[in-house]
Amino acid sequence: MRARRGIPLLLLSALLVAGAAVVQPARAQDVVWKNDGGKLRGRIVREGRDGVTIETPGGTYTVPHGEIARVERGADVLSELEQKKGRVKAGDLRGWLDLGKWCQNQELWPQAIDCFGEVLAIEPDHEDARFELGYRRLEGKWVTEGAYFEAKGFKKWVDRWVTAEEYEKLEQGLVQKDGRWVTDDGAGSAAPATETASASRPKSGGGAAGGAKAPAGGGQGGERAPAGPRGAGFPWGAGGAAPLGGQVGGKPLSPEDRAAQLDQAKKAGSWTGAYSTKYYDVFSNGPGEEAQRFGKTMDLVCDEFKVIFKFDAEITRPFPIHLYANQQEFMGRTNHGAGVGGFYDGSKIVAYHKPDGGGHGTQSTLFHEGTHQFQGLVMGRNMWRAKIWLIEGLAVFFEATDVQGKKVSTGAIPRDRLAHVKRAISSGSYVRLSELVRMEQAQFGALHYAHAWSLIYFFLNGAGGGKKRFVEYWERAKTGEDGVKLFEEIFDKPIDEIEQA
């Protein structure tokens, strides 16, 4: 609901005081503090890109992010989700559908996908759930968005579907401006005022993320391709941004130039602390000692990744890491909901200081997003073309990396992910392998992260010849080959046989 504008602050305060008794005492109140000194107390019902919507005794208001000084939550939205899930009974189709839409309003995108998946487990042909998960009808059958647009003659360009003519122009390095195709240098660009993961990310247009948008050019047969991939809340991707962050190819900075650059970026971002390490510039509004420790740990992991990913190019420029003081600041400054713990957008890694900073907290988030950083360095724009199970499965594989002193050990088992997969297998709700390897970003929910990790772990540790074949898959995926056809070619056993193993 949009904000009701024009209500004087004194009147609003009076409404809050007069209606305070009707707020349920069982739940601690949320507070939205405004830049002008005002504050709204009540229950936050939505946090979206347009602002924070809070339900108060005097009415429901949406406060734009630019007007918010800080947000104090009386209860954690993920805890509220668990309570809501506990009230949904088995076989309750409407309950799961409503919960999925509630998750969307909270920008809990992976959790929303899981809820819609529960709907399809009850009614596989459910129209609303299929649409929210990014499926489309083609000749009477539900197919993924990718299969649909391929059948219509579109081609995938980085993060969106375009016509064959547009694809050819884009391959030539041209961009569209005012209806004309021009070189990228002539297109001009404007820097965003707030930090987003591609406006975020790739993130894009439709399904769990909102309505799809169409490019200026028309499609074939009256059909228009979406502007980008579906699923605007997921933590990987950058809407086609060059995934190199300026780290390679440039002249190394002198210590004086780097210090000046660090100070300038610190002031521009209003950071309380800025720290340079070998490979990273860490900007933080949290504990300085912790931020410096994270930067040094990431240096060790970076050296390890250079070996693992066979990355021989010289890293000549530092890569930025932005660490907000807490989740509230992270959400307010990046416009992300509570379901996102961090992201990599092609030019920086963004996360926040968590109470459990090490272990499964901030450190594992940095390792996860640092994996995406190296995927971008190694794959270039083909990172956005690769199948989501490969991109996220590797990030989960490396998020459990253990660092003791200067010793880095990869390949540890993330116990929570393992438990997730075991529960899915025992309950019969596991994701079939034939579906996982074809899955697109819009269908990729919380459960799939664990499945993708388990498949990679199996290839690397549990199958004869699996590691060799997986390495070949990775090497060829880097070149942009079709991920599904490549999987069928390299892992040439019947997919049901692989799944059983």
N, C-alpha and C positions, 0 to 999 in steps of 0.2 A: 504494500500500500504506500502511495506517495505521501510525502509530508504535507501537513496542512499548514500552509504558509500564512504569515501575517498575524499570528497570535502574539500579543505583547508578552514579554517575559514575565511581568508582574502577574498578569492574568494566568499564565501557565503555571507559575509558582503557586498561586492560590488554588488552582484546580488540583494540583498535586497534594497540597496540604489537606484540602477538603475531602479528597477521595482516598487518603492514605489508609483508612481503616478497611477498605475493601480488598487491599492487596493480601493475598494468602500468606499468612505468617509461616507456613510450613516451608516455604522456599525463600532463601536469601535473595534480596533484591539485586538486580543488576543496576549499574549506574553508568550513564553516558555523560562524561564531563565535556563541556563545550569550551571552545577557545575564548568566548566572551565571558567566562566565569559561571555561566548557567549550567545546570545539570538536570538530567531526566532520570527518575527512578522508576523501576518496574521490571518487566521481563523482556529480554531481547528475544525477538521472534525470528529475526533474519539478519544475516550479515552478508551483503552482496557488494557488487562493484559500484552500485549507486550510493551506498552508505549503510548505516546501521539502523534497523527498524526496531523500535522499542515500544512495547505495549504498556501504557501507564493508566492509572485510574482516570485521568483526564482525556484519554484518547490514545491513538496509535500514531507515532511519528517516525519518519525516516530522516535521519540526520546525515548529510553528506560527509564523507571522510575528511574533507578539507576543513570542516567546522568542528571536528572532534579533537579534543586535547588528549583524552585517554578513555579507555573503557575498563570498568571493573565488573567482573562477572561474579554473581552470587552462587552460581553452580556451573560446573563444567558441562559443555554441550555433549561431549562423548559419554559422560556418565548419564546424562538425560537420555541419550540414545539407547543405552543398555537397559534403562528402566522401561522405555517404550517397547523395546524388543521383547522384554519379559512379559508384556501384556498381550502380545500377538500370539494367538494359538495356532497350532499346526493346522494347515489347510485353510487358514483365514486369508483368502485371496485379497479381499478389500483391505484388510489390515496391513498386509505387506505392501500393497500398492500405495496406500496413504503414507506409510512410513517411508517409502522410497521418495515420495514427493516432499515429505518433511525434510529428509536428508538433503535433497536438492536445494531447498530454501536455506539450509544451513551451510551449503557448499561442501557437504560431506559426499563428494562425488563417488569415490570407490564404494562407500557403504550404500549409497543409493543404488548403484549397479547391482550389488548383492541382493538388495531387497527386491528389485525387479526380476532378478534371477529366481528368487523364491516364488514369485508370481507365475513365471513360466514353468516352474516345476509342477505347479498345480494345474495351470491351463496353458499348454505350450503355444497356443495360437492367440493369446491375449493381445489385442490390438494396441492398447495404451503402453503396456510394458515393452512390447516389441519396438514401438516407435521410440520410447525413451532410451532404449539400448542401441539405437542407431540402425535398426533393420528397416528394410524397405521391401515392398511386395514386387516381385518380378515374375510375370507369367504365372500368377497364382501361388507362388512360393515366397517365403521369407528368406531374404539374402542379406549379407552385410552390405554396408554402404559401398565398400570397395567393389564387390562383385556387381552391384547394381550399376554403378557408373562406368565400370569397364564394359559391361554389356551395352551401355548407351554410347560407347565410343569415346569416353573421356580418358585422359591419361593423368597419372599422379605426378604432380610437380611438387617436390619437397613435402609440403604439408597440406596441399589442397588439390582438388580435381579440376582440370582445365580442359578446354577443347584441344584437339590435335594441332590446330593452327596456333593457339596460344602457347602450347608446349614447345613448338618449334622456335617461337620468338624468345621464350624464356631460356631455352638451351643456348641461344646466341648471346645471352647476357643482357637482353633488353628488358625494360620495364615499361608499364603503361602509365602515361600521364596525360590527362586531358584528352583521352581518346586516341593518343598517338603512342607508338612504340619508340622509345628513345633509349639511349645508353644510360646506364645506372648513374653515371656522373651528372647527367643532365636532369635527373628526376627530382633532386632536392629531397631533403628530409627534415623532420622536426623532432626534436628530442621530447620524450614524454615528461610530463610534470611530476608524475609519481612513479614509483618503482612497481612494475608489474612483470609477471613472467610471461610476457607476450600478450601483454594485454592479453596476457600470458599466454602465453603460451599458446602455444600453438593453440592451443586450446582452442578453440574454435567455434563451431557453430552449430548447435542443435542437440537433439537428444537430451542427455542429462545436463547439457550446458546451456540450452536455450535454443531459440529458433535459428535455423540455418540462414545464412546470408548468401546472396548470389553476386558474382562479379558483374562488371558492367557489360561484358559481352554475352550474347545469348548462347544457349546450349544447342544441342542437336535435337531435332524432333520436338522443339518447344521446351525441352528440359534444361534446367539451369544447374550447374554444379555448385556445391557449397564453397564458401570462401576458404574454408580450412577444415581440418579434421574435427570430428565431434568430440565432445567431452572436455569442456573448458576448465575443469578443475584439476586435471592431472598434473603431477609434478615433473613431467619431463617434456621437453620440446620448447621451441622458441619461435613458432610462426615463421620459420624460414630464415631466421637470423643466421649469419655466418657463424658456425659453432667453433670459432677459434679464439675469440676474445682478444685478438691482437697479440697472442703469446709468442708466435713464431714469425719469422720473416723480417722483423724490424731490427733496427740497430739497437744493441743493448744500451740501457740507460746508465749514465754515470751515477755514482752514489749521490752526488749533489742534485742531479736532475730527478732521480727517483724520490729523494727526500722532499723535494719541492712538489712533485706530483702527488705524493702521499698527503702532504699538508693541504694542498689545494682541494683534493677529493674529500678529505676529512671535513673541511669547512663547508664545501658544497652540499655534503650530505648531512650536516649537523651532527656528526658523530662525536662521542665523548672520547673515544680512543682510536688510534690508528697505528698498526704495527707491521713492519716489513719483515718477511722471512725470505728464505732462498727463492721460493717460487711464488709466494702469495703476498698480497697486501690485505691485511685483515682489518676491517672497520667494525667497531663494536660500540654498543651502548650498554654493555654489561660489564662484568668483572674483567679488568684488564689483564690480570695474571692468567685467567682462564683463556681469554682470547689469544694471548701469546702462545700458550701451551697448545691450543688447537692448531695454530699456524705452523709451529714446529713439527707437530705430529703429522700434519698434512704434507709437509716437506718430505718426511720419511716415506709416506705412502706414495707420493708423487714419484720418487725414485724407484719404488717397487713397481708402480704402474708402467713406467718407461720400459722396464724389462719385460713385464708380462704382455703389454700391448705392442712390443717391438717398435717403440716410438724413438726414432733416431734423430729427429730434427732438434735443433738447439732451441730451448725455451729462453727467449731473449727478453721477454717482458713479464712482469708479475700478473697473476690472475687474481681478481678481486673476490674477497669473501665478505659478505655483509651479515653481521650477527646482531640482531635486535635484542633488547634487554629481556624480553619475555614474549609470550605468545600474543598477548593483547597488542603490544606495539607492532609485532610482526603482521598481524591481521590488519591493523589500522593503516600501516604504511604500504603494504603490498596489495591490499584489497582482496586477500585470500581468506577463506573460511577456516574453521577450526580443524577441518580434515586434512589440511596440508601442513606438513612439518618442515618443509624446505623445498627448494627447487633450484634447478640449473636452467638458465635461459639462453645459453650460447655466449654470454659475455660476462657472467658472474655466477657465483654460488650464493644463495641466500638462505639463512636459517635463523634460529634464535637460541638464546641461552635457556636451557631447560634446567629444572631443579636437579635432575639426574644428568649432569653435564656429560659425564663419560659413559662408557658402556653402551646402553641402548638409547642414550639421550642424544645430545647434540653431536657427539663424536660419530656415532653410527650414521646420523643424517649427513654429516660432512663426507663420510666415506662413500655413502650411497650417491650423493650428488657429485662427488669427485670422480666416481666411475663414469657418470654421464659426461663430465668434462673431458675425460680421456676418450670416450667414445666419439665425442665431437672432434677432438684433435685428430684421431685416427681415421674416422669415417667421413669427415666433412659433412656436406649436406645429405649424404646417404644415410646419416644417422636418422633423419626424419623419415626415410623410406623403409628402414628395417622394420621387421615385425616386432610388435610390442613385447612379446614374451622374451625375446632375445635381449632387448634393451633393458627392461626392468629386471629380468631374471639375473643378469650379470650384476646389476646394481645391488640386488639383494644378496647375491653371492659374496660380494666384497664389503657389504655394510657390516658384516660380522668380523672383519679383520681385527686381529689382536696386535697391539703394539706394546712391547715391554722394553723400556729403555730405547735402544736404537734398533731392536729386532722387530721385524714386521712379519707376521704369520697370517697368510690368507687361507681361505677354504674352511674356516670354522663353521660348525653347524649352528644357524640361528634357531635356538630351541623353540621360540614362539612360532616361527614359520613351520617348523617340523610338526609341532602339535596341531597347527591349523590343517596341514595336509592329512595327518592321521585321523583327525576328527571327520574330515570330509570323506575319507575312504571308508571308515567304519560306519558312517551314516548313509553311504551310498550317494552322497551329494558331490563327489569329486568331479572335476572338469575333465571330460574325455580329451585324450591327446589330440585326436583329429580336429577338435574344436579349438584347443589351446593354440596350436601352431598356426591356425588361420585367423585367430582373433585380432580384431582391430582395437584401436585405443578406446573407442566408445563403449566396447563391451568389457573392458578390462577393469575388474573390481578388486576389492581387498583380497578376496580368496585367490585370485589369479596370480598375485605377486608370489605367494607361497608355492603355487603349482609351478610357476616358471622357474623359480629357484630350484625346486626338487628335480625338475627335468635336467637342468644344467648340471646339478650335483651328480645325478645318475650317470650322465655321459662321461663326466670327468673321473668318477670314482667307482662306478658300479657295473660298467658294461665293458666286455672285451672289445677293444678297438674303438670304444665310444669316444675317448679323448681325441684320438687322431681324427675321427670323423667330425667331431665338434669343432676342432681347430680349423679344418677345411671349410666347414660351414661358415665360421666367423670370417675367415680370410676372403671368401667369395661374397659374403654379405656386405663386406666393406666396399665392394665395387658396385653395389646397387642391384645385384641380381634379385629376382623375385624370390622372396623368402619361403613361400609354400612349395613352389616347384623345386627349389634347392633342397629343402628338407626331404622331400620324397625321393630325390635323386641320391643324396648322400647317405641317408639312413634308409637303405633300400629294402629293409624287411617290412612285412605287413605292419601297418601302424598299430593294429590291435595286439600284435606280438610284442612290439616295443612297450606298449602300455602295460601289458601283463607283467613284463620283466620289471 
